[in-house]
Amino acid sequence: MRRMMRVFLFLLLWCMLAVSCAGAEGFSTETQPITDGETLLRGYDADTESYVYLTFGSYPFERDGTEQPCLWRVLAIENQYAFLLNEYVVDFQPFHSVKEDQEDWPDYDLYDYMNTTMLSDMFTVEEQACLRYTYELGRLFILNNKEFMTRAYGFRPILTEVEWERECPPTPYAKTLKGAYVHENGNTWYWSRTCRHTAAGGYEHILGYNGHISMAGFTRIGGVRPACYVDCAMLDNATGTGTKEDPYVFSIVP
């Protein structure tokens, strides 16, 4: 009886060791590799008052519509995504076809334009896979007043006064082929995502040629300065130094 008990205990111990070894083989402490996007990209640096820049996607840029890589500044890193703002007003479009307030940003014509026509023109399918999508914003969007007055993004909390940090020039394409208004300082006005609710309805906030925040009717042809969130973990093998003159260029990893 004791002999049988010893054999049983031996077999039980052997089974436990076998299961333990199998579990150890299947478990790995190896961490996922960190991409250049996760290592190199950062948000606005208040100490040096500087941004990191990268190119991502392409869009008509030259006077004849020839495309160039899109230049973006990194406003912040949020939940592993780089919050990007285009360095130029790249297009001119109405905010909505009629002067009537809508429920929210996805209900306006500009949302549809940016998340269909502009999205497919600006990004390949692989590049689109790097973009964060939310119902509230879509994949491509424009900033609202609050974001344009956020110090952490490099802007001052000023509404109607001159704000050079928000000044923005149009591309030669937007100026020549899309009819962008250009002030003598070289800048143009562009849409904010913040609706200006009035009794009459149909007015949207805009960023003026000198960075002040004003308003214009939905049906006016206004500047489009896109923003997006890009997954840093999908950007690797960087070239460039990250300056405006020599922006990072990444390859896309799965």
C-alpha positions, 0 to 999 in steps of 0.5 A: 500500500505504501509502495503504491502511495509513493508511486502515486505521489511521484506521478503527481509530482512529475505531472506538476513539474511538467505543467510548470515547465510548459507554462514557463516555456509559453511565458516570455518577459520580452517587451515589445520593441520601441519604435523611433516614433515613440522615442523621438516625437514629443509635444511642444517644449515650453522651455525652448518654445519649440516643436518637433516636426515630421512629414506624413502623407501628401497633398497638392502644394504647388501652384499647379497642384503638384503634391508635396509631403505634408508638414506637421508640428507635434502639439502633444503626445497623448495616449501614445498618439502624436497630436499633429497640426498642419503647418499650412492652410492646405485647402479652402472650403465652406464650413456648411452648405446652408447657414443653419447650426448643426448638432455637432462637428460630424454633422457639418459638410466640412467634416464629410469633406475632410474625412472622405475626399481630403482623407483619401487624397492626403493619405494612403490606406497604410497611412490611414491605418495609423490615424486614430478615429473617434466619432466626435472628431473623425480621422481628420479635423480642425482645432477648436477655440479651446485647443487654439488657446492651450498653453501646453500646445504652444498657444496663449489664452487670448481670444480676440487680440493678435496672436502670432503663434496662430498665424498661418500661411496658405500653400501656393495651391490653396492661394492660387487654385483654391482662391485663398485670401492672403493678407500682406503679411502672407497669412490667411484666415481659417476655420475653427471647430467652435460654432458661434451660436447666434439668433440668426445661426450659421456662424463659425469661429475663425482664426484671422490672418494675425491669429485673432479669433473672429467669426464668419458665415458657414457658406463662406469659402474658408481656410482648412488647416487639418489636424489628426492623431497618429499612432507613434508605435506605427512610425519607425526607421526615422530620417531627418532631425525633426526641425521644420527645415529637416523634419522627421520622415518615418516608415510605417510598421504594422 
